[in-house]
Amino acid sequence: MSAVLLRPPVGDLIFRLYGRPLHPELFDILAVRTLQREDYKLSVWVTRTGHVISWENRDVFLTEIAASYDQMLPQRRQLLHYRLRYEQTGRLLCAHGISYQMSFQVEVLSPEVFLTVHDEIRADGEKRGLLHHFPSSHRLDVSPLGFVTADARPGCLLLSTFHTFPGEYAVVKTQSLIEKV
């Protein structure tokens, strides 16, 4: 298997928010979904290292990423930056009455619980959202998953991501809320 397809260890991941678009050439994009609504546009990419989610309206542009810490990414207009470890929350009041809130959690589970959670994420992803099955290193191994959902409500958008790391029995979960306040 090509090294390009391998996911980094969970401990090497970061979470960032930018107030600008990021060029697609910076990422190994594996799955894409774009939604255009009356008052915003949402682009979701599942990448080798996690995800890139871009939200824009006529006044504000936000790009959320989960990526490897050694990935070359710009510093300009970086609004939030965290190592993806344990649990973390953050909030940012943007221009024009837009609020961004995020939380993430890294869970390391027992092998049995991990398999149950992994199967639940896969089953949910087959019904809705954007689901990507990564190649496994062996045909009998559990394949890592990347799963992103977007739930729109009046005046807000809730984004949830789930990334599984079978070799570490780990699940990385993020939730982001973008709303007009």
C-alpha positions as CSV (number, residue, x, y, z in Angstrom):
1,M,0.0,0.0,0.0
2,S,1.2,3.5,-0.8
3,A,2.4,5.6,2.1
4,V,0.2,8.4,0.8
5,L,-2.9,6.4,1.8
6,L,-1.8,5.8,5.4
7,R,-3.4,7.9,8.1
8,P,-1.2,9.5,10.7
9,P,-1.4,8.4,14.4
10,V,-4.1,10.2,16.4
11,G,-1.5,11.9,18.5
12,D,-0.2,13.7,15.4
13,L,-3.5,15.4,14.6
14,I,-4.4,19.1,15.0
15,F,-7.6,21.1,14.7
16,R,-7.6,24.5,13.1
17,L,-10.0,27.2,12.1
18,Y,-9.2,29.7,9.4
19,G,-11.0,32.9,8.4
20,R,-10.3,32.2,4.7
21,P,-10.4,29.5,2.1
22,L,-7.5,27.0,1.8
23,H,-6.3,25.6,-1.5
24,P,-7.3,22.0,-2.3
25,E,-3.8,21.2,-3.3
26,L,-2.8,21.3,0.3
27,F,-4.8,18.2,1.1
28,D,-5.2,14.6,-0.1
29,I,-8.9,14.8,-0.8
30,L,-10.7,11.4,-0.8
31,A,-14.4,12.4,-0.8
32,V,-16.3,15.6,-1.4
33,R,-19.8,17.0,-0.9
34,T,-21.0,20.6,-1.5
35,L,-24.3,22.1,-0.4
36,Q,-25.6,25.4,-1.6
37,R,-28.3,27.0,0.4
38,E,-30.0,30.4,0.1
39,D,-27.8,32.1,2.7
40,Y,-24.6,30.0,2.7
41,K,-22.4,27.4,0.9
42,L,-20.9,24.4,2.6
43,S,-18.1,22.3,1.3
44,V,-17.0,19.1,3.0
45,W,-13.8,17.1,2.2
46,V,-12.8,13.9,3.8
47,T,-9.0,13.9,3.6
48,R,-6.3,11.4,4.4
49,T,-5.7,13.0,7.8
50,G,-9.2,14.0,8.7
51,H,-11.4,16.7,7.1
52,V,-11.7,20.2,5.7
53,I,-15.1,21.9,6.1
54,S,-15.6,25.3,4.5
55,W,-18.6,27.5,5.2
56,E,-19.2,30.8,3.6
57,N,-21.9,33.4,3.3
58,R,-21.6,36.8,1.6
59,D,-19.7,38.3,4.6
60,V,-17.8,35.5,6.3
61,F,-15.6,32.6,5.2
62,L,-14.6,29.9,7.7
63,T,-12.5,26.8,7.1
64,E,-12.2,24.1,9.7
65,I,-9.6,21.3,9.4
66,A,-8.4,18.2,11.2
67,A,-5.0,17.5,9.8
68,S,-1.5,16.2,10.7
69,Y,0.6,18.6,12.7
70,D,3.5,18.2,10.2
71,Q,1.3,19.2,7.2
72,M,2.4,22.5,5.7
73,L,-0.5,24.9,6.3
74,P,-0.6,28.6,6.2
75,Q,-0.5,30.8,9.3
76,R,-2.4,33.7,7.8
77,R,-5.9,34.2,9.1
78,Q,-5.6,31.2,11.5
79,L,-8.3,31.8,14.1
80,L,-8.1,28.7,16.4
81,H,-5.4,26.0,16.8
82,Y,-5.5,22.9,19.0
83,R,-3.7,19.6,19.2
84,L,-6.4,16.9,18.9
85,R,-6.0,15.4,22.3
86,Y,-8.5,14.6,25.1
87,E,-11.4,17.1,25.0
88,Q,-11.5,20.7,24.0
89,T,-14.0,23.4,23.3
90,G,-13.7,26.8,21.7
91,R,-15.8,29.7,20.6
92,L,-15.3,32.6,18.2
93,L,-17.5,35.6,17.5
94,C,-17.0,36.4,13.8
95,A,-18.0,39.5,11.9
96,H,-21.6,40.3,10.8
97,G,-23.2,38.4,13.8
98,I,-21.8,34.9,13.0
99,S,-20.8,32.7,15.9
100,Y,-18.7,29.6,15.6
101,Q,-18.5,27.1,18.4
102,M,-16.5,23.8,18.4
103,S,-15.8,20.9,20.6
104,F,-13.8,17.7,20.0
105,Q,-13.1,14.5,21.9
106,V,-10.5,11.8,21.3
107,E,-11.7,8.5,22.8
108,V,-9.5,5.4,23.1
109,L,-11.8,2.4,23.7
110,S,-11.4,-1.3,24.5
111,P,-11.3,-3.4,21.3
112,E,-14.8,-4.7,21.8
113,V,-16.3,-1.3,22.4
114,F,-14.4,0.2,19.5
115,L,-15.8,-2.4,17.1
116,T,-19.3,-1.7,18.3
117,V,-18.9,2.1,17.9
118,H,-17.1,1.7,14.5
119,D,-20.1,-0.4,13.2
120,E,-22.6,2.2,14.5
121,I,-20.7,5.0,12.7
122,R,-20.5,2.9,9.5
123,A,-24.3,2.1,9.7
124,D,-25.2,5.8,10.3
125,G,-22.9,6.9,7.5
126,E,-24.6,4.5,5.0
127,K,-27.9,6.4,5.7
128,R,-26.8,10.0,5.7
129,G,-23.8,12.4,5.5
130,L,-20.5,11.8,3.8
131,L,-18.8,8.5,4.6
132,H,-15.4,7.4,3.4
133,H,-13.9,3.9,4.0
134,F,-10.1,4.0,4.0
135,P,-8.2,1.1,2.8
136,S,-7.1,-1.3,5.5
137,S,-3.6,-2.7,5.7
138,H,-4.9,-6.3,5.4
139,R,-8.2,-7.6,3.9
140,L,-9.4,-8.9,7.3
141,D,-8.6,-5.7,9.2
142,V,-11.2,-3.1,10.1
143,S,-11.0,-0.2,7.6
144,P,-10.7,3.3,9.1
145,L,-13.7,5.6,8.5
146,G,-14.2,9.3,8.0
147,F,-17.8,10.4,8.4
148,V,-19.2,14.0,8.3
149,T,-22.8,15.1,8.8
150,A,-24.4,18.5,8.5
151,D,-27.8,19.3,10.2
152,A,-29.3,22.6,9.2
153,R,-31.8,24.4,11.4
154,P,-33.2,27.9,11.0
155,G,-30.3,30.3,11.7
156,C,-27.7,27.6,12.5
157,L,-25.7,24.7,11.1
158,L,-24.5,21.8,13.2
159,L,-21.5,19.8,11.8
160,S,-20.4,16.5,13.3
161,T,-17.4,14.4,12.2
162,F,-16.2,11.0,13.3
163,H,-12.8,9.5,12.3
164,T,-11.9,6.0,13.4
165,F,-8.4,4.7,13.9
166,P,-8.7,0.9,14.3
167,G,-5.0,0.3,15.0
168,E,-5.3,2.5,18.1
169,Y,-8.9,1.7,18.9
170,A,-9.5,5.4,18.8
171,V,-12.4,7.6,17.6
172,V,-11.9,11.3,17.0
173,K,-15.2,13.2,17.2
174,T,-15.8,16.9,16.4
175,Q,-18.9,19.1,16.6
176,S,-19.2,22.6,15.3
177,L,-22.0,25.0,15.4
178,I,-22.2,28.0,13.1
179,E,-25.1,30.4,13.8
180,K,-26.4,33.9,13.3
181,V,-26.6,35.6,16.7
